[in-house]
Amino acid sequence: MLADALTEVTDDTFAELVLGNPLPVVVDFWAEWCPPCRPVARTLAELAGEFAGQLVIAQLNADENPVATRNYRVLSMPTLLFFRRGTVVNSIVGARPKSHLRQALSGAFAPYANR
């Protein structure tokens, strides 16, 4: 499921790769049983190249990583959480078209793009 352009995050690596990352991070909480998770992952992998160096797009398998899933109260798949300096600054629940995701990625972190 995990696309090459996306960073894999687990409960063990969450603090380092997400909370401690100097770049903004978008975490895609997904599950194998979730049909809309697959197209969202493909879209995020396509967008990862556009935002390279500006932010990190990561995936976390919610079934295999219950700690982060529970800590952030993720109840539906897919859920995208947008982190800046370890704090959730935006979220999207459910599948969205590529144009919506591109706009959300641009808008959520636009003030930080040149820092």
C-alpha positions as CSV (number, residue, x, y, z in Angstrom):
1,M,0.0,0.0,0.0
2,L,2.8,2.4,0.9
3,A,3.9,4.4,-2.1
4,D,7.7,5.1,-2.5
5,A,7.2,8.9,-2.4
6,L,5.6,8.7,1.0
7,T,7.3,8.3,4.4
8,E,6.2,5.3,6.5
9,V,5.4,6.2,10.1
10,T,4.8,3.9,13.0
11,D,4.0,4.3,16.7
12,D,7.8,3.8,17.3
13,T,8.9,6.5,14.8
14,F,6.0,9.0,15.2
15,A,7.7,11.3,17.7
16,E,10.9,11.5,15.6
17,L,9.4,11.6,12.1
18,V,6.3,13.7,12.7
19,L,6.5,15.6,16.0
20,G,10.2,16.4,15.8
21,N,10.3,17.1,12.1
22,P,11.4,20.7,11.2
23,L,9.2,20.6,8.1
24,P,5.4,20.5,8.2
25,V,4.1,16.9,8.1
26,V,0.9,15.5,6.7
27,V,0.1,12.0,8.1
28,D,-2.3,9.8,6.2
29,F,-4.0,7.4,8.6
30,W,-5.1,4.4,6.5
31,A,-6.1,0.8,6.7
32,E,-6.0,-2.2,4.4
33,W,-9.8,-2.7,4.6
34,C,-10.5,0.9,3.6
35,P,-11.4,1.2,-0.1
36,P,-11.0,5.0,-0.4
37,C,-7.6,4.8,1.2
38,R,-5.9,3.5,-1.9
39,P,-6.8,6.4,-4.3
40,V,-6.0,8.9,-1.6
41,A,-2.5,7.3,-1.1
42,R,-1.9,7.4,-4.9
43,T,-2.9,11.1,-5.0
44,L,-0.7,11.9,-2.1
45,A,2.2,10.1,-3.7
46,E,1.7,12.2,-6.8
47,L,1.5,15.4,-4.8
48,A,4.6,14.5,-2.7
49,G,6.9,15.5,-5.6
50,E,5.2,18.9,-5.9
51,F,5.8,19.7,-2.3
52,A,9.3,18.1,-1.9
53,G,11.4,20.2,0.4
54,Q,8.4,22.1,1.7
55,L,6.7,19.4,3.7
56,V,6.7,15.6,4.4
57,I,3.8,13.4,3.4
58,A,3.7,10.3,5.6
59,Q,1.4,7.3,6.0
60,L,0.5,5.4,9.2
61,N,-1.3,2.1,9.1
62,A,-4.0,2.7,11.8
63,D,-4.6,-1.0,12.5
64,E,-0.9,-1.7,13.0
65,N,-0.2,1.5,15.0
66,P,-3.0,1.9,17.6
67,V,-1.1,4.3,19.9
68,A,-0.9,7.2,17.4
69,T,-4.4,6.4,16.1
70,R,-5.8,6.5,19.6
71,N,-3.8,9.6,20.7
72,Y,-5.1,11.6,17.8
73,R,-8.7,10.2,18.1
74,V,-8.7,8.9,14.5
75,L,-12.0,7.1,14.0
76,S,-12.5,7.2,10.2
77,M,-10.3,6.2,7.3
78,P,-8.7,7.9,5.6
79,T,-7.9,10.8,7.9
80,L,-5.2,13.3,7.1
81,L,-3.7,15.2,10.0
82,F,-1.5,18.3,9.2
83,F,1.3,18.9,11.8
84,R,3.4,22.0,12.2
85,R,6.1,21.9,15.0
86,G,4.3,18.9,16.6
87,T,0.8,20.4,16.7
88,V,-2.2,19.5,14.5
89,V,-3.1,22.5,12.5
90,N,-5.6,21.0,10.1
91,S,-7.4,17.7,9.3
92,I,-9.3,16.1,6.4
93,V,-11.5,13.1,7.0
94,G,-12.5,11.0,4.0
95,A,-11.4,10.9,0.4
96,R,-11.1,14.2,-1.6
97,P,-10.2,14.9,-5.2
98,K,-6.6,15.8,-6.1
99,S,-7.4,19.5,-6.5
100,H,-8.8,19.7,-3.0
101,L,-5.8,17.9,-1.5
102,R,-3.4,20.2,-3.4
103,Q,-5.2,23.3,-2.1
104,A,-5.2,21.9,1.4
105,L,-1.5,21.2,1.3
106,S,-0.8,24.6,-0.1
107,G,-3.0,26.5,2.2
108,A,-2.2,24.7,5.4
109,F,1.5,25.5,5.2
110,A,1.7,28.5,2.9
111,P,3.0,30.9,5.6
112,Y,5.9,28.5,6.3
113,A,6.9,27.6,2.7
114,N,9.9,29.9,2.7
115,R,11.2,29.2,6.2
